[in-house]
Structure formats: structure tokens, C-alpha cells
Amino acid sequence: MTATQSLLAVLLTPLVSAALIAFFFRRMGKVASAISVLAAAGIFVFSLLAIRGAAGESLTVSWDWLSFGDYSVSMGFLFDGVSATMLTMVGAVGFLIHLFSLGYMADDKGRARFFGGLSIFMFSMLGIVLADNLIMIFVFWELVGFSSYMLIGHYLDTDEAAAASKKAFIVNRVGDFGFLIGIVYAYWHFGTTNLSEMHGIVAANSELISACIAALLMCGFIGKSAQFPLHVWLPDAMAGPTPVSALIHAATMVAAGVYFLIRIQFLFTPEVLTFIAWLGTSVAVYAGFCAYGQNDIKKILAYSTLSQLGYMSAAFGLGLPGVALFHLITHAFFKALLFLAAGSVIHGCHHEQDIFKMGGLLKKMPITSITFLLGTLALCGFYGLAGFYSKDAILVAAGLTSSPIFILLTLGAFLTAGYMGRLFWIAFLGQPKSDAASHAKESPLTMLIPLIVLAVLSVAGGWIGFWPEQLGGLIKENLDHLHHMSGHDAMHTKVLILGSAAWVVGLALSLFYYRVGAKEDRLAKSAPPVYGFLKSRLWFDEIYGYYVAKIQQRIALFLSFIDVFVIKGILVRGSAGLVGLVGMCSRSLHDGNIHSYVYWFLAGLVLLWAVASGLL
């Protein structure tokens, strides 16, 4: 099998799986889940075959898809070291999450629909990874939005899931609108939407780089990767099943925005890159604070995802897209582990998600607890674990480039250790604080195997020297560049000291402040205004709600009036419309109330007297 055939198999396998489930096995949950899991395994196998077939060489395949006069839309693959690395991660993590879902969704009545949605999502995500032009990326981009809407709203009988899915869909459409305008502008500016062709044009004439194009295309990244101000959908999306949170909101969909930035890095001006760096840094710190106001285990992890996406954005903005990709990969390992371990906790505690109603889970669920601890340490940047290497590189880059960004990202690392320590001390240690926790039991083997594998990856996934030669080319290139920067050794030593201090002090202070097995949030009790401020998420949802309810709706009503009465009624229909408008107003005067008629009669007499007297 050639590399091209393997790539076609990668893309078509989940599509065939979704079609089979939709048309033949909608009411056969066990069969549907088996087909979807086998498809996920096939994706991973075909990905390895494609990497082997390409033998480290870039592969470009393209063919015409649609034609409009002199313009044709092509469809094709761009397969290089970056897409190979991303493809391997998506395939591996996707398969493990599918396997976990077998146990987690075993009793769900909509299991067939769930696994069908997973297959559609995998098809869409893989399309983004392999696409060679902006139009094809946009098509799969929207399919990802559709499939995420379906998966987030899986629990049809809950208002929370319905509201969360609509919120995610609408907020992402705002970013996608800017993305679409950017694609149109890029075609008008370059005469093509093919990534390789645009790169060649820019390389030949760097003056053609447009900050406006980069800014518009970046809107898609802001929406998908939940960056400010379109970040509000991600925490609410935790209303969906936990495997969805692991797949979409930890390892793949939110990372698609960062991956897209890496694909179009040649379009960015220094000014736009600086903006991205500061945007990511701000989100990293903001999300770190917001996590302290959450008691839901999944929402805490959601804000952690926001924070780590901020680190990726900062790395990209600092001019090191390979380092951003490195953290994207390691984050996928340990954050998927944390979400799945949280899912195991929720499953074992009979769907309880409040950490202050857990406690004592280390004894009840030892494997889940240990794997969660490993994920926590990897997230905090514990020396030797996956998160340490990627976060260390980001902090070194920040320290060598911008001291304010370095200070803020170090603060973000401290905050991360604090809220993750708070979660672990309260939920896993101490004594059970509810009947659900008292009767908690370890998850079945189908759920534990993915946890163990992801725990291994969270430990060893950052040892890039052990990666296959075909993977991580851009990562290794950027790391080598970073190592040869002036002052690297001194800054690396500084980061080792400060970074270690950040997670040690963060974990220690959280242990001291929140105590093991606390039954209530000490921050909420001792400092209600601070806790309320953090829990409110800085009132962004209230601000958006006010805008929609008070401003947008009134503007919409005004525009509707202009459309119906002015444009359609007068400008389009002319005199007939004017007469109709006068007639409608006249009819409104005839309400059948004798008092109204008397008032109008008196008003007419007054008007007639005023005209006769020369007053009007």
C-alpha cells in the first residue's frame, strides 16, 4: 500500500464507519460501538503505514473537486513532518478514547448515535490535518463544528447539554465568519488558496505578507482554540459525555486552531505574532484564576485546557511554532489522561462531579487515582514527565524574548499547580464525603487500559529523542534553534529553579489552604467576594448575555422594521406599499371602543379649529 492509498484509507475509514452506523446500525448500540472502535484502530494503523510509506519525505497530492468558470477548487493532501506528527497523535489518542467509551457509554441508550458522532468527528478532524488548501480546511472546519455540536448535546434530555451545544456552535460561527472573509481576501491577494503555493509566493516576495489576512484567518483559531474573547463556550461544553471532553476539548478540536496557525505561519507579521503571544499569555493566567472558582471536576480541567492553549499560543507568538506543536502533543497525552480519569471517577461515583462530594477515592479507585496523579504531575511540569519538557521550552523561549511574558507564564504554572493540587487533595484523599464516594468502585478493564497507556505516554511522551525519525522534525528544529540562542544555558537553569519552585509551592500551598478531604471550599467561606469573582469567570457570560438580550435583539427588531416596512413595503412595492402601510395604520385605529372614537373625534375637531384659526 502506497502512502497516498494509506492517507485515503485514513480519511475514508471513519466516514465509512459513520455511514454504516447511520444507515444500518442506528438501533444496535453494541455493533455500532464495535464498528467505531475498529475504525479508530484502523485510522491509527493506516497512519503508521502512511508515515512508513512517505519515508520522511513531504507528499503532495491534489485533484480538481469543483469548477466555476475559470476557477476550480482542488482537493488534496499535504503530508509532511507536521501533519505526520499530528496524525499520529490524533490516531493514537482517538483510539484510546474510543476504547474507553466502550465501558463509559455501555449503558447509554444513545450509544449508537454517540459512536456515529465520534466517527464523523474523526473524519472531520483528519480532514483538517491532511488538507492542502484553505477551502478544504474550511469545509472540514465546519464539519468539526457540526460534529462537536452533536456530541456536546448528546444528552438530549438535559437543558444544560442543549444550551452548551448551541453556545459552542454559535460562538465558533463568529470566529469562522472572520476565517471565511480571510480565505476570500487571501484568494484575492495571492490568486490561490493552496498552502504550498501561497508559501512559495511569500518566500519569493515577502512584501506580499498581509497583516490583515493573518488577522482574519486567526479568527478561526480564536474560536476553535477558545481564546479571548471567544473562550466562553469551552467550560460549558463539559455538559457533554466525558469521552467527548477528552477527545474534542483536550486533544483534537481545540488543538486544531493551534495546528492551523502552524500551517499558515508564513503569513504572520511580527506585529500579529506579538499580539498572539500576549493573547495566549493573558488567557493562560486568566484561566488559571478561574479554575479556583469551580467545584466541578470537568470544568476545572476545562479551564486547565484554556490555560495550556494559552501556553501554545504564546510559544507560537514568540516565533517557535515547533515548540507550540511540542506542547500540543504532550498536552494531548496528559490532558486526555486527566479527562478520562475524571470520567472514570464520575463513572465510579455514580455520575457525581462535585469534588467536595468525593474524597477517599485513592483507596476505592487506586488505578484511576494513580494515573490521575501522574497526569496532574505532568501538567504541573514535574521533572522528567512529558509536560516538563514542552513547558520548559516555552518558559525558556519567553525568558529569552520577553521578561513580562516569562513572569506571567511562570505565574500561570504556579496557578496550575495550585488548582490541580486542590482537586487532588480534596477528591482523592481523606474520607468519602457522600454516599456516591463511599460506594465508589474501580472502573472496568476497557476503561483502565486507556488510562494506563496514556499514563505511560504522559511520562515518556516528552522524550523527543526516542521519537521515530519521521516525526517531530519541526519540533527538533525549533528546540535546536532554542538551544543555540544566546543565554540559553543560564535561562534554562533559571527556569529549572523557578519552574520547580512554582509547582512545589503551588501544590504545598493548596495542601495547606484547602486541607486533605475538605468538605467545603475554604475560599468561598473565608473570602466570598473573591470566590464569587472567580466563579463568575469575570462576568464574560453576563456581558455577552446583556449584549444579546438588550442590544442585539433591539438592533434586530429595528432592522426587521426597516426591512418589512421601508424596503419591502415602500421601496419595493412603491405606492401600493405606502397605501398598504397607511391602511394598516388606519385599521389599528378601529378597535371597536366607543371611547377611542370619541377621543379621535375631539382630536379632529381641535385640529380643524387650529387650521381654521391659522395656528397651523
DAGI-V625993 format. One record per residue. N is the residue number from 1. NEAR is the number of other ideal C-beta (glycine too) atoms within 10 Angstrom. D_LAST is the distance of its C-alpha to the last C-alpha in Angstrom with 1 decimal. Layout:
n = (N,N)
near = (NEAR,NEAR)
d_last = (D_LAST,D_LAST)
//
This chain:
n = (1,2,3,4,5,6,7,8,9,10,11,12,13,14,15,16,17,18,19,20,21,22,23,24,25,26,27,28,29,30,31,32,33,34,35,36,37,38,39,40,41,42,43,44,45,46,47,48,49,50,51,52,53,54,55,56,57,58,59,60,61,62,63,64,65,66,67,68,69,70,71,72,73,74,75,76,77,78,79,80,81,82,83,84,85,86,87,88,89,90,91,92,93,94,95,96,97,98,99,100,101,102,103,104,105,106,107,108,109,110,111,112,113,114,115,116,117,118,119,120,121,122,123,124,125,126,127,128,129,130,131,132,133,134,135,136,137,138,139,140,141,142,143,144,145,146,147,148,149,150,151,152,153,154,155,156,157,158,159,160,161,162,163,164,165,166,167,168,169,170,171,172,173,174,175,176,177,178,179,180,181,182,183,184,185,186,187,188,189,190,191,192,193,194,195,196,197,198,199,200,201,202,203,204,205,206,207,208,209,210,211,212,213,214,215,216,217,218,219,220,221,222,223,224,225,226,227,228,229,230,231,232,233,234,235,236,237,238,239,240,241,242,243,244,245,246,247,248,249,250,251,252,253,254,255,256,257,258,259,260,261,262,263,264,265,266,267,268,269,270,271,272,273,274,275,276,277,278,279,280,281,282,283,284,285,286,287,288,289,290,291,292,293,294,295,296,297,298,299,300,301,302,303,304,305,306,307,308,309,310,311,312,313,314,315,316,317,318,319,320,321,322,323,324,325,326,327,328,329,330,331,332,333,334,335,336,337,338,339,340,341,342,343,344,345,346,347,348,349,350,351,352,353,354,355,356,357,358,359,360,361,362,363,364,365,366,367,368,369,370,371,372,373,374,375,376,377,378,379,380,381,382,383,384,385,386,387,388,389,390,391,392,393,394,395,396,397,398,399,400,401,402,403,404,405,406,407,408,409,410,411,412,413,414,415,416,417,418,419,420,421,422,423,424,425,426,427,428,429,430,431,432,433,434,435,436,437,438,439,440,441,442,443,444,445,446,447,448,449,450,451,452,453,454,455,456,457,458,459,460,461,462,463,464,465,466,467,468,469,470,471,472,473,474,475,476,477,478,479,480,481,482,483,484,485,486,487,488,489,490,491,492,493,494,495,496,497,498,499,500,501,502,503,504,505,506,507,508,509,510,511,512,513,514,515,516,517,518,519,520,521,522,523,524,525,526,527,528,529,530,531,532,533,534,535,536,537,538,539,540,541,542,543,544,545,546,547,548,549,550,551,552,553,554,555,556,557,558,559,560,561,562,563,564,565,566,567,568,569,570,571,572,573,574,575,576,577,578,579,580,581,582,583,584,585,586,587,588,589,590,591,592,593,594,595,596,597,598,599,600,601,602,603,604,605,606,607,608,609,610,611,612,613,614,615,616)
near = (12,12,19,15,13,21,25,17,18,29,19,16,23,25,17,15,27,25,15,17,27,16,9,12,20,13,9,14,21,12,15,25,24,14,22,28,20,14,26,27,16,19,27,21,16,22,26,19,18,29,23,14,17,21,10,14,11,14,21,13,15,15,7,10,14,10,9,7,5,5,8,10,14,16,17,20,22,21,26,17,23,23,26,24,26,28,25,21,27,26,24,22,28,28,23,27,29,25,20,29,30,21,20,24,23,15,9,17,11,17,20,23,20,26,30,27,27,32,28,24,25,31,25,25,29,27,22,26,28,24,23,23,24,27,18,24,26,19,18,20,27,16,17,24,20,14,24,30,20,20,27,29,23,21,18,10,8,12,9,13,21,15,14,23,23,15,20,28,17,12,22,25,15,15,24,18,14,19,26,20,15,24,20,13,16,23,17,9,16,19,11,16,20,22,21,16,14,23,15,14,18,16,10,8,9,10,6,14,17,19,14,14,25,23,19,20,26,26,19,27,26,24,25,27,28,29,26,16,13,21,23,17,22,27,26,21,28,28,25,28,24,27,29,29,30,32,31,27,28,28,29,28,28,26,30,25,23,26,27,23,26,18,23,21,18,15,25,25,16,11,11,20,18,17,17,25,23,17,20,30,26,18,25,27,16,21,28,26,20,26,25,21,22,24,18,15,27,23,22,25,29,26,26,26,25,25,26,31,29,29,28,30,28,33,31,27,28,24,17,25,25,25,28,32,28,29,28,27,25,26,30,27,30,29,28,30,32,31,31,34,34,26,29,29,27,20,24,22,26,13,9,17,19,16,25,17,18,28,25,19,25,17,12,21,25,12,16,26,22,16,25,28,16,24,31,27,24,30,28,26,24,20,12,12,25,32,29,21,19,29,32,19,26,30,28,27,30,27,22,19,17,19,10,10,24,23,14,19,29,19,16,28,28,21,24,29,27,26,25,26,22,27,25,23,22,27,27,27,19,19,12,19,21,17,12,18,23,13,12,25,11,17,23,14,10,15,25,20,14,28,26,16,18,32,23,15,23,28,19,13,25,27,12,18,7,8,17,13,10,19,21,23,18,21,26,17,14,22,21,10,15,20,12,8,13,8,11,16,11,11,19,19,11,16,26,15,10,16,24,16,14,25,26,14,13,22,23,13,15,21,16,10,15,22,14,13,18,19,13,12,19,13,17,17,10,10,12,11,7,14,17,11,15,18,16,13,20,13,11,15,14,11,12,16,11,12,11,12,10,10,10,12,11,10,10,11,10,10,11,10,12,12,11,11,14,13,14,12,20,15,9,10,14,10,8,11,17,12,12,14,16,10,10,11,9,9,9,8,9,10,9,6,9,7,8,12,13,10,11,12,10,10,10,10,10,10,12,11,11,11,10,9,8,6,8,9)
d_last = (92.1,90.3,87.6,84.9,86.1,86.1,82.5,81.5,83.3,81.6,78.2,79.0,81.0,78.0,76.0,78.8,79.2,75.5,75.7,78.8,77.3,74.0,75.7,79.0,79.3,75.9,77.7,80.9,80.3,83.8,84.1,80.7,81.5,84.9,83.4,80.8,83.4,85.8,83.0,82.3,86.1,86.1,83.2,85.3,88.5,86.8,85.2,88.7,90.0,87.2,87.9,91.6,91.0,88.8,91.6,89.2,87.8,84.1,83.3,80.4,79.9,77.0,76.1,73.0,70.8,67.7,66.9,63.5,64.3,65.9,65.2,67.5,67.4,70.8,72.4,75.3,77.2,77.6,80.5,81.8,83.0,79.5,78.8,82.4,82.1,78.8,80.1,83.2,81.2,78.7,81.7,83.8,81.2,79.5,82.9,83.6,80.2,80.8,84.2,82.8,80.2,83.0,83.8,80.4,78.7,81.8,80.2,76.7,75.6,73.5,76.4,76.4,72.7,73.2,76.1,74.3,71.4,73.9,75.3,71.9,71.2,74.5,73.9,70.6,71.9,74.9,72.7,70.9,74.2,75.7,72.6,73.0,69.4,65.9,64.7,67.6,67.2,63.5,64.5,67.1,64.7,62.3,65.2,66.2,62.8,62.9,66.4,65.7,62.7,65.1,67.8,65.6,64.1,67.6,67.5,65.1,65.1,63.8,60.1,61.2,62.9,59.9,57.4,59.9,60.4,56.7,56.1,59.0,57.7,54.1,55.0,57.6,55.1,53.0,56.0,57.0,53.7,54.5,58.0,56.9,54.7,57.8,60.0,57.6,57.5,61.3,61.9,59.5,61.3,64.9,64.9,66.6,66.3,70.1,71.1,74.4,72.8,70.0,72.7,74.7,71.7,70.9,74.6,74.8,71.6,70.4,67.4,65.8,65.5,61.8,60.6,57.4,59.6,61.7,58.7,57.1,60.5,61.0,58.1,60.4,63.0,60.5,59.6,63.1,64.9,62.3,61.6,58.6,55.8,56.8,59.7,58.1,59.4,63.2,63.9,62.0,64.0,67.1,66.0,68.0,71.8,73.8,75.5,72.1,71.4,74.7,74.2,70.6,69.6,72.9,74.8,72.8,69.1,67.9,70.7,69.4,66.8,69.4,71.6,68.8,68.3,72.0,71.8,69.1,70.4,70.8,67.0,66.3,65.8,67.2,63.7,62.9,66.4,65.8,62.5,64.4,67.2,64.8,62.8,66.0,67.3,64.2,64.3,68.0,67.5,64.3,65.9,69.0,67.1,65.2,68.5,69.4,66.6,67.8,70.4,70.3,73.3,71.5,68.4,70.6,72.2,68.8,67.8,71.3,70.5,67.2,69.3,72.0,69.5,68.3,71.8,72.0,68.8,70.0,73.3,71.5,69.2,72.3,73.6,76.1,75.0,78.6,78.5,75.2,77.0,80.0,77.9,76.1,79.5,81.0,77.8,77.9,81.4,81.0,77.4,78.3,81.3,79.2,76.7,79.5,81.4,78.3,78.1,81.7,80.9,78.0,80.3,83.1,80.9,79.4,76.0,75.5,73.6,73.1,75.8,75.9,77.2,80.0,82.9,86.6,86.0,88.7,91.4,89.6,88.6,90.9,90.4,86.6,86.6,88.9,87.0,83.7,85.4,86.5,82.9,81.7,84.2,83.4,79.7,80.5,82.7,86.1,88.8,90.3,87.7,85.3,82.2,84.2,84.8,81.3,79.6,82.2,81.5,77.7,78.3,80.8,78.3,75.6,78.1,79.1,75.5,73.1,74.1,70.8,70.8,74.4,73.7,70.9,72.9,75.8,73.5,72.5,76.2,76.6,73.7,75.0,78.4,76.8,74.6,77.4,79.9,77.6,77.5,81.2,82.4,80.3,80.5,84.1,86.1,86.7,86.7,84.6,81.5,80.7,82.4,81.2,82.9,86.0,86.5,85.6,88.1,88.7,87.0,88.9,90.7,88.1,85.7,88.3,89.6,86.3,86.1,89.6,89.0,85.8,87.5,90.1,87.5,85.7,89.0,90.2,87.1,86.6,90.1,88.9,92.4,93.4,90.6,91.8,91.8,89.1,86.5,84.7,85.2,81.9,82.6,86.0,84.7,82.0,84.5,87.0,84.4,83.5,87.2,87.6,84.7,85.7,86.1,86.1,89.3,88.1,84.7,86.3,88.5,85.4,83.5,86.6,86.7,83.0,82.4,85.3,84.2,80.7,81.9,84.7,82.6,79.7,82.0,83.8,80.7,79.3,82.6,82.6,79.0,78.6,82.2,84.1,82.9,79.9,78.2,74.8,72.9,74.0,71.0,68.6,70.5,71.0,67.8,65.0,62.2,64.2,65.1,61.6,60.4,63.0,62.5,58.8,59.7,57.4,54.5,54.0,53.5,50.9,49.0,49.1,48.2,45.1,44.1,44.5,42.9,40.1,39.3,40.7,39.5,35.9,36.0,37.6,34.9,32.2,34.3,34.9,31.1,30.7,33.8,32.9,29.2,28.6,32.0,33.5,30.4,28.3,30.7,33.8,32.6,29.7,27.4,29.6,29.0,25.2,25.3,27.7,25.5,22.5,25.2,26.6,23.3,22.8,26.4,26.0,23.6,26.5,28.9,30.5,29.4,28.3,26.5,24.3,23.4,22.6,20.3,18.4,18.3,16.9,14.2,13.3,13.4,11.1,8.5,9.4,9.4,5.9,5.0,8.2,7.8,5.4,3.8,0.0)
//
